[in-house]
Amino acid sequence: MKNIIKNFTLQPLVDAKFINTSLATYEQNDVKKSWEIVQAHDSVAILLYHKGKDAFVLVKQFRPAVYLNNNDGLTLELCAGIVDKDLSLAQIAKEEIEEECGYDVALKNLEKITSFHTSVGFAGSKQMLYYAQVDESIKVNEGGGIDHEMIEVIYLPPKRSQSIYLR
């Protein structure tokens, strides 16, 4: 994946579309406290397993927040997306699988695994985790995302899953 980043700058956020920042104040065991909070959309993530390749299907993509920490910004992730549409969580998961990875998974083949909170130190958004199996018979495109996202589909055999890392 060619990843050339130029002119990266930080600016104050004005008219946020996906997050809100707040200062929470409260008392805990009679001690006054405060905490900076980011309110963000909930999300879905999908653990995909490709039967024919005997591999997990992951996405490698550029994340600006990660770029701040490693000057590369590339992450290896589960296929995922935010809940920002008036659709069921399963429908959003189905869309994300097709957009990012190129597979048309039937809704009935998405299995709910669990839900949990992410970024708990500052956001606490809820994420629903699904599981689905894919193979070449349901591949409809190459994936890669939409709207100029930089997403590369990665196949990771289970044997390598414990040792994989990015730089």
C-alpha positions as CSV (number, residue, x, y, z in Angstrom):
1,M,0.0,0.0,0.0
2,K,1.5,3.3,-1.0
3,N,1.0,5.8,1.8
4,I,2.4,9.2,1.2
5,I,1.3,11.8,3.8
6,K,2.1,15.5,3.3
7,N,1.3,18.7,5.2
8,F,-0.1,17.0,8.3
9,T,-1.3,19.6,10.8
10,L,-3.6,19.8,13.9
11,Q,-6.2,22.5,14.3
12,P,-9.0,23.1,16.8
13,L,-12.1,21.1,15.9
14,V,-15.0,23.4,14.9
15,D,-18.5,22.0,14.0
16,A,-17.7,18.3,14.7
17,K,-19.7,15.8,12.7
18,F,-18.7,12.6,14.5
19,I,-17.7,13.5,18.1
20,N,-18.5,15.9,20.9
21,T,-16.0,16.7,23.7
22,S,-17.2,17.3,27.2
23,L,-15.9,17.8,30.7
24,A,-17.7,15.5,33.1
25,T,-17.8,16.6,36.7
26,Y,-19.0,14.3,39.5
27,E,-18.5,13.1,43.0
28,Q,-17.1,9.6,43.7
29,N,-17.1,8.5,47.3
30,D,-17.5,12.1,48.4
31,V,-14.4,13.2,46.3
32,K,-15.1,15.8,43.6
33,K,-13.6,14.7,40.2
34,S,-13.6,15.7,36.6
35,W,-12.8,13.8,33.4
36,E,-12.5,14.8,29.8
37,I,-14.8,12.8,27.6
38,V,-15.2,12.3,23.9
39,Q,-18.8,11.3,22.9
40,A,-18.6,9.3,19.7
41,H,-20.8,7.0,17.6
42,D,-21.2,3.4,18.5
43,S,-19.7,0.9,16.0
44,V,-19.8,-2.6,14.6
45,A,-16.8,-4.8,13.9
46,I,-16.7,-8.1,12.1
47,L,-14.3,-11.0,12.6
48,L,-14.2,-12.5,9.1
49,Y,-12.8,-15.9,8.3
50,H,-12.1,-17.0,4.7
51,K,-12.8,-20.7,4.5
52,G,-10.9,-21.3,1.3
53,K,-7.8,-19.4,2.3
54,D,-7.9,-20.7,5.9
55,A,-7.3,-17.1,7.0
56,F,-8.8,-14.2,8.9
57,V,-9.8,-11.3,6.7
58,L,-8.4,-8.0,8.1
59,V,-8.0,-4.5,6.8
60,K,-4.9,-2.4,6.8
61,Q,-5.7,1.3,6.6
62,F,-4.5,4.8,7.4
63,R,-5.6,6.4,10.6
64,P,-4.7,10.0,11.2
65,A,-4.7,9.7,15.0
66,V,-2.2,6.8,14.8
67,Y,-0.1,8.9,12.4
68,L,0.5,11.3,15.3
69,N,2.2,8.5,17.2
70,N,4.2,6.6,14.5
71,N,4.5,8.9,11.5
72,D,3.0,6.0,9.4
73,G,-0.6,5.8,10.5
74,L,-1.2,2.3,9.2
75,T,-3.2,-0.1,11.4
76,L,-4.2,-3.7,11.0
77,E,-7.9,-4.1,12.1
78,L,-11.1,-6.0,11.9
79,C,-13.5,-4.8,9.3
80,A,-15.6,-2.2,11.1
81,G,-17.7,0.9,10.8
82,I,-19.5,3.5,12.9
83,V,-23.2,3.4,13.5
84,D,-24.3,6.6,11.7
85,K,-27.2,5.3,9.5
86,D,-30.8,4.4,10.3
87,L,-30.1,0.7,9.7
88,S,-29.9,-2.3,12.0
89,L,-26.4,-3.1,13.4
90,A,-26.3,-6.2,11.2
91,Q,-27.1,-4.2,8.1
92,I,-24.3,-1.8,8.9
93,A,-21.9,-4.7,9.4
94,K,-23.0,-6.2,6.0
95,E,-22.4,-2.9,4.3
96,E,-18.9,-2.5,5.9
97,I,-17.9,-6.0,4.8
98,E,-18.8,-5.3,1.2
99,E,-17.2,-1.8,1.2
100,E,-14.0,-2.7,2.9
101,C,-13.4,-6.4,2.0
102,G,-15.6,-7.0,-1.1
103,Y,-17.8,-9.8,0.2
104,D,-21.6,-9.9,0.1
105,V,-22.5,-11.7,3.3
106,A,-26.1,-12.5,3.8
107,L,-27.6,-11.0,7.0
108,K,-28.6,-14.5,8.2
109,N,-24.9,-15.5,8.1
110,L,-23.8,-12.7,10.5
111,E,-23.4,-14.1,14.0
112,K,-23.5,-11.8,17.0
113,I,-20.6,-12.6,19.3
114,T,-20.7,-9.9,22.0
115,S,-20.8,-6.2,22.6
116,F,-18.3,-4.1,24.6
117,H,-17.2,-0.6,25.2
118,T,-14.1,0.8,23.4
119,S,-11.7,3.6,24.2
120,V,-13.0,3.4,27.8
121,G,-10.5,5.9,29.1
122,F,-12.0,8.8,27.2
123,A,-15.0,7.7,25.0
124,G,-16.7,4.5,26.1
125,S,-18.5,4.0,22.8
126,K,-20.3,0.6,22.4
127,Q,-19.2,-1.8,19.8
128,M,-21.1,-4.9,18.5
129,L,-18.8,-7.7,17.4
130,Y,-20.0,-10.1,14.7
131,Y,-18.5,-13.2,13.1
132,A,-19.0,-14.4,9.5
133,Q,-17.3,-16.8,7.1
134,V,-16.6,-15.8,3.6
135,D,-15.3,-17.5,0.4
136,E,-14.8,-16.6,-3.2
137,S,-18.3,-17.5,-4.2
138,I,-19.6,-14.3,-2.4
139,K,-16.9,-12.0,-3.5
140,V,-18.4,-9.1,-5.4
141,N,-15.5,-6.6,-5.6
142,E,-12.0,-6.0,-4.4
143,G,-13.0,-4.0,-1.3
144,G,-10.8,-1.1,-0.4
145,G,-13.5,1.2,1.1
146,I,-15.3,4.2,-0.3
147,D,-14.7,7.9,-0.5
148,H,-10.9,7.6,-1.1
149,E,-10.4,5.5,2.0
150,M,-7.0,3.7,1.9
151,I,-7.9,0.2,2.8
152,E,-6.0,-3.0,1.9
153,V,-7.5,-6.4,2.5
154,I,-5.1,-8.7,4.4
155,Y,-5.5,-12.4,4.8
156,L,-3.9,-13.7,8.0
157,P,-3.6,-17.4,8.6
158,P,-4.5,-18.4,12.2
159,K,-0.9,-19.7,12.7
160,R,0.5,-16.2,12.1
161,S,-2.2,-14.4,14.0
162,Q,-0.2,-14.4,17.3
163,S,2.9,-12.9,15.8
164,I,1.7,-10.3,13.4
165,Y,2.4,-6.6,14.1
166,L,3.0,-3.4,12.2
167,R,6.3,-1.7,12.5
